[in-house]
Amino acid sequence: MAVIALVAGCSSSGGKADEAGSGDAGGSARDVNTPRLKIAMVTHSGEGDTFWDIVQSGAKEAARKDNVEFLYANDKEAKGQAELVQSFVDKKVDGIVVTLAKPEAMKDVLGKAAAAGIPVVTINSGAEFSTKFGALGHIGQDESVAGEAVGQELSRRGKKKALCVIHEQGNVSLEQRCAGVKKTFEGSVENLNVEGTNAPGAQSSLSAKLQASNDIDAVITLGAPIAAVSVKAKQDAGSKAEVDTFDLNAEVVKRLKAEEVGFAVDQQPYLQGYLAVDELWLYKTNGNVLGGGKPVLTGPAIVTEKDVPALEKYTARGTR
């Protein structure tokens, strides 16, 4: 089901954002004479994925600073996501931020955005399709490189058999991560598909797999919410496998501290949302393009329990 929220960025003339608004993280918005723009973000997020809350936090802060009206919509189904992008093209917004988890479904509608003169920035997934589909550029991590970093870290830790948990079938970024792990890991890797929006079902599938394959010594999850599910599944199965994950949130940092998660891969989602809105503002007001149109990388970085003291205050406020 699609979810849409409207966020009004505050201007320096005062006033408060509405209940779905960006809030005020400090500082002041740009001068009230700055052109008021309307920028929309459409993602492939499913229900309960806290990663996108962090992306939105960054986007809302940039919107507040830039005197931008920020609109957000999401649909985990590719067809629904494309329809949402079309709705913003029809509304003639000033810019669109979009994810390309299932890129081919977005090709035609992004062509329509280009034909309408609406600049597009892609984030998080589908970097290799970004400029092909007419976007100004892409902001995120290189998923293959991130996966390779995980494979190297698992080898360094002496792991022999890893389970790579894909929580959204057909998402090219998740498949690239697991492929990257396989490329550099000295042990073996098996993929397991689960339904990320069904936590009890995912936990049951993971638990059954760990019971059936007690030689699995590493579980790699591709999103922070699934990491928590995997810790519970490991406990249910009586497994000794180490749980490691892509992405951070307050829960993952808590589990790193408790040594229930071995390491996490940070791609800085706050930065993805912030830079995407800021890039569109800069392009519309000054003709700037970040990175000369090349992908702007926000990760990966391997995070362990040693990094917790420096991260806790940021994850607690929802910005990392």
Salt bridges, closest charged atoms under 4 A:
ASP24 OD1 - ARG64 NE 3.92
GLU61 OE2 - ARG64 NH2 2.68
ASP66 OD1 - ARG30 NE 2.62
ASP66 OD1 - LYS65 NZ 2.82
GLU83 OE2 - LYS79 NZ 2.59
GLU143 OE1 - ARG177 NE 2.79
GLU148 OE2 - LYS183 NZ 3.44
GLU153 OE2 - ARG156 NH2 2.69
GLU153 OE2 - ARG157 NE 2.82
GLU168 OE2 - LYS102 NZ 3.87
GLU190 OE2 - LYS209 NZ 2.67
GLU195 OE2 - LYS76 NZ 3.78
ASP215 OD1 - LYS161 NZ 3.36
GLU242 OE1 - ARG157 NH1 3.30
GLU242 OE1 - LYS159 NZ 3.88
GLU251 OE2 - ARG255 NE 2.91
GLU260 OE1 - ARG255 NH1 2.75
ASP266 OD2 - ARG320 NH2 2.39
ASP278 OD1 - ARG30 NH2 3.96
ASP278 OD1 - LYS65 NZ 2.91
GLU312 OE2 - LYS257 NZ 3.13
